[in-house]
Amino acid sequence: MARSSAEITVKGNNVIDVELKFTKNGSGMLKLRLAVERWRKQGETWEKTNTSFVNIQLWGELAEKTAEIVEKGMRCQVTGYLEERTWETDAGEKRYSTQVVANDVLIPVEDIETMERVQRKKREDGDRPTVAMKPAAAPAASDPFDEELDF
């Protein structure tokens, strides 16, 4: 019998505030919920036909690194595998839920650049940064590729 695979890639916008949680053994866990839109061409225009919401679960170092970057409203591409969970309600009814357990998360560069600009603007306006920033180390030589570029 051949092995089967349920690897999936989902692209969408995160619609929930991220909250990193830790298990009793110290492993990080993060949940995302991606809104995925389906479009079709109607004559010369495109129209949105459906929006689906996909639950994503991240574990370990991937969860911890993603929690530092991803915010509500940010676009993400998640690759992982499908997992079905089952449980029973207090009334004895069986419930099912399918989610994606992430192996990899990609964020478009332009979203990261926008996030950096917003954080830089907040610091310039006198707001306290939400994350303690380490001062950048001085470059070893005056290499033009070591300079921070403003976009």
matplotlib code that plots the C-alpha trace (Angstrom):
import matplotlib.pyplot as plt

x = [0.0, 1.4, 1.8, -0.5, 0.2, -1.9, 0.5, -1.2, -0.3, -2.6, -2.3, -4.4, -4.7, -4.4, -7.7, -6.9, -4.5, -1.6, -0.9, 2.0, 1.3, 3.7, 3.0, 4.0, 7.3, 8.1, 7.3, 5.7, 2.3, 0.7, -2.6, -3.4, -6.7, -6.2, -9.0, -8.7, -10.7, -11.9, -12.4, -13.8, -13.9, -17.3, -16.9, -14.2, -14.2, -13.3, -15.7, -15.2, -17.3, -16.3, -14.2, -13.0, -11.3, -8.5, -7.2, -3.4, -1.4, 2.4, 4.7, 8.1, 10.7, 8.5, 5.7, 8.0, 9.6, 6.3, 4.8, 7.5, 6.5, 2.9, 0.1, -3.6, -4.3, -0.9, -0.7, 0.9, 1.6, 1.6, 2.7, 2.0, -0.2, -3.9, -4.9, -8.4, -9.3, -12.4, -13.9, -17.2, -19.4, -20.9, -24.2, -22.3, -22.3, -19.2, -17.5, -14.8, -12.4, -9.7, -6.7, -3.3, -0.3, 2.4, 5.9, 6.8, 5.5, 6.3, 5.5, 5.7, 8.7, 6.6, 4.5, 7.6, 8.9, 5.5, 5.6, 9.1, 8.1, 5.1, 7.3, 10.0, 7.3, 5.9, 9.4, 10.0, 6.7, 7.8, 5.9, 7.7, 8.7, 6.7, 9.9, 13.2, 15.6, 19.3, 21.5, 22.9, 26.5, 28.8, 29.8, 33.4, 34.1, 32.3, 30.5, 27.5, 25.4, 25.6, 23.6, 19.9, 17.8, 14.7, 11.9]
y = [0.0, 3.4, 6.1, 9.1, 12.7, 15.6, 18.5, 21.8, 25.4, 28.1, 31.8, 34.4, 37.2, 36.5, 37.6, 37.1, 38.7, 36.3, 35.0, 32.8, 30.2, 27.6, 24.0, 22.6, 21.3, 24.8, 24.3, 27.3, 27.1, 29.7, 29.8, 31.8, 32.0, 32.8, 34.3, 32.8, 34.4, 32.8, 35.0, 34.5, 36.6, 37.9, 39.6, 42.2, 42.4, 40.1, 39.3, 37.6, 34.5, 33.0, 33.6, 30.6, 30.7, 28.2, 27.4, 27.1, 25.7, 26.3, 24.6, 25.1, 27.6, 28.2, 29.4, 31.6, 33.3, 33.7, 35.4, 38.1, 39.0, 38.2, 40.6, 40.7, 41.6, 40.5, 38.2, 34.8, 31.7, 28.6, 25.1, 22.2, 19.1, 18.6, 17.3, 16.4, 16.7, 15.1, 15.7, 15.1, 17.9, 17.8, 16.6, 13.6, 14.9, 14.2, 17.3, 17.4, 20.2, 20.2, 22.4, 22.9, 22.1, 24.4, 23.3, 26.7, 30.3, 32.8, 36.5, 38.9, 41.2, 44.3, 43.5, 43.2, 46.5, 48.2, 46.8, 48.2, 51.6, 51.7, 50.7, 53.3, 56.0, 55.1, 55.4, 58.8, 60.1, 59.3, 56.1, 53.4, 50.5, 47.3, 45.2, 46.1, 46.7, 46.0, 48.8, 47.8, 46.8, 49.0, 47.5, 46.1, 48.1, 50.8, 48.3, 50.0, 46.8, 47.1, 50.4, 50.4, 51.7, 53.8, 52.9]
z = [0.0, -1.0, 1.6, 1.4, 2.0, 3.1, 2.6, 1.9, 1.2, 2.3, 1.4, 3.1, 5.7, 9.4, 11.0, 14.7, 17.3, 17.8, 21.3, 21.9, 24.6, 26.1, 27.1, 30.4, 28.9, 27.5, 23.9, 22.1, 20.5, 18.3, 16.4, 13.3, 11.3, 7.6, 5.5, 2.0, -0.7, -4.0, -7.0, -10.5, -13.6, -14.5, -18.0, -17.6, -13.8, -11.0, -8.2, -4.9, -4.7, -1.3, 1.8, 3.8, 7.2, 7.9, 11.4, 11.5, 14.5, 14.9, 17.4, 18.9, 17.4, 14.4, 16.7, 18.7, 15.6, 13.9, 17.0, 16.8, 13.2, 12.3, 13.3, 12.7, 9.0, 7.7, 4.7, 5.2, 3.2, 5.4, 4.3, 6.5, 6.8, 7.5, 10.9, 12.1, 15.7, 17.3, 20.7, 22.5, 23.8, 27.3, 25.7, 24.2, 20.6, 18.5, 16.9, 14.2, 13.2, 10.5, 10.8, 9.2, 11.4, 9.9, 8.8, 7.2, 7.2, 4.6, 4.8, 1.8, 2.0, 1.5, 4.6, 6.7, 5.3, 6.0, 9.6, 10.1, 8.8, 11.2, 14.2, 13.2, 13.0, 16.4, 17.9, 16.2, 17.5, 21.0, 21.6, 23.5, 21.3, 22.1, 21.8, 23.3, 20.4, 20.6, 19.2, 15.8, 15.9, 13.8, 10.5, 10.4, 7.2, 5.4, 3.1, 1.4, 1.7, 5.5, 5.6, 6.4, 3.5, 4.0, 1.6]

ax = plt.figure().add_subplot(projection="3d")
ax.plot(x, y, z, "-o")
ax.set_aspect("equal")
plt.show()
